[in-house]
Amino acid sequence: MKRVLIIAYYWPPAGGPGVQRWLHFVRHFEAHGIAPVVYVPEAPNYPIVDESLVQKVPPSITVLRHPIKEPYQMARWLSKKKTKTLSSGIISEKKPSFLEKLLLFIRGNFFIPDARVGWVQPSVSYLKEYLSDSPVDAIVTTGPPHSLHLIGMQLKAAFDVPWLADFRDPWTTIHYHKSLRLTKASEAKHKRLEAKVLNTATAITVTSEVTKKEFQALTDRPIHVITNGFEIQPTDSTYERDERFSLVHIGSLLTERNPSVLWKVLRALQEADPVFKEQLEIKLVGHYSAEVLEDLEHFGLSQNTTLVGYVPHEEAVALQRQAQVLLLVEMNREETRAIIPGKLFEYLSARRPILALGPKGTDVEQIIQRTKAGTYITYAEETELIQTIETYFHQFLQQELNIPKTDISEYSREAIAKKMAQLLHDL
């Protein structure tokens, strides 16, 4: 059995997508000869909490916790407005106030690479003492927050232990990086740290081919694409489909990801077909911005919208399987081509048609096409969007709205965990 130290920020009771990847790796590792030791912050400032995920942590694993001081906790006295959007990595397109501009400037230029950088040195000291008494065979750091990679870099130097740097998202090319109001010196420091991590790690894992290509320009270290995955659930027969023609979006739908072209198309279809207007239901599960709700009102869709809000993960899984169509919306930006949302794989598992909107040339498009799981449409393809929704609606009326039963087992969390475990053994 190989002992592996996994350094993570997001861990139950954290909710949202950041926690899923390594929580589920850990759940399956023991079957593949990996004994994980998980190191996480004590009492962190998680933007989303899901207590139901605590039950998924295997009781047999070791979880180490060390206190963390986060600047967002200290900055709350500056403003009545919560800094939740900043700490979750999502920045509104609304014109920021002077105070918000100031906080962005401070976050981008005084906390490099991110607001958890103050946890680096206390963690290194704590883990050096721990590893001296309880050595491990390999170290993993997963980011964002990418400051955790700085912990791994120092521990590798101190103990000469193989170190895997796992990137769930890119670093300097992630969509919100340009919004941090960086000085030239701060931008240069980000890039230096990124290059140093990439060229010091024993190996690197990323979740998309696009990110792999970006990193290959910065390092000759081995880079492996290991995507996220889905947990095998009970068969579809245990879930009843929504009675109406439901378009269901799971997760955050905030200002920068507001699909106005979709709302425009749905209004046009409503005006052209009273049956469509009667049967349409837009179901938003998770967080959504006031701008999204304003757009829905503007396009006359409020009466057709159900606002579910954030729900525990298991309930979200059920809502996916009950949906007629699952919506996957990504920002129409070049930087988001590298993003493969973790929910894509859960959508695949739900076996419901996926309607995806995003920029051209993404890994998401390739996966949807390869698995025949739905339709990927760019924001410029309004005619194709209308035709796709019309086709899905006609199939719904005929009770024939389904997708082919293609083999998606390569994306199961068991298969993904086996692949990651083998990589750790190979280190």
Secondary structure, DSSP 4 states (H G I P E B T S, - for coil): -EEEEEE-S--TTB-SGGGHHHHHHHHHHGGGTEEEEEEEEES---SSB-GGGGGGS-TTSEEEEEE---HHHHHGGG-SS--HHHHTT---SSPPPHHHHHHHHHHHHHSSS-TTGGGHHHHHHHHHHHHHHS--SEEEEEESSTTHHHHHHHHHHHH---EEEEESS-STTSTTGGGG---HHHHHHHHHHHHHHHHHSSEEEES-HHHHHHHHTT--S-EEE----B-----GGGSPPPSSEEEEEES-B-GGG--HHHHHHHHHHHHH-HHHHHHEEEEEES-B-HHHHHHHHHTT-GGGEEE-----HHHHHHHHHH-SEEEEE--SSGGGGG---THHHHHHHHTS-EEEE--SS-HHHHHHHHHT-EEEE-TT-HHHHHHHHHHHHHHHHTT---------GGGBHHHHHHHHHHHHHH-
